[in-house]
Amino acid sequence: MRLPTKQLINKIENLSNGLTPAQLSSFLDIIDAMTALVEEAGELKADSDTKNNSPSTGLSVFH
């Protein structure tokens, strides 16, 4: 399920309001890790898209 940005921010704020400082720190660490994973996935997709769109330089000996 994908939430609109404003709704996602509201849910995160509501959830984080009830956390202790230690829980909030852990929660933010998880959010940071998830952000890094999303960024890495985007980079991998961009690399894959670039490879798929470039002309092949390999020669096939089999027909």
Rosetta blueprint (number, residue, H / E / L):
1 M L
2 R L
3 L L
4 P L
5 T H
6 K H
7 Q H
8 L H
9 I H
10 N H
11 K H
12 I H
13 E H
14 N H
15 L H
16 S H
17 N H
18 G L
19 L L
20 T L
21 P H
22 A H
23 Q H
24 L H
25 S H
26 S H
27 F H
28 L H
29 D H
30 I H
31 I H
32 D H
33 A H
34 M H
35 T H
36 A H
37 L H
38 V H
39 E H
40 E H
41 A H
42 G H
43 E H
44 L H
45 K H
46 A H
47 D H
48 S H
49 D H
50 T H
51 K H
52 N H
53 N H
54 S L
55 P L
56 S L
57 T L
58 G L
59 L L
60 S L
61 V L
62 F L
63 H L
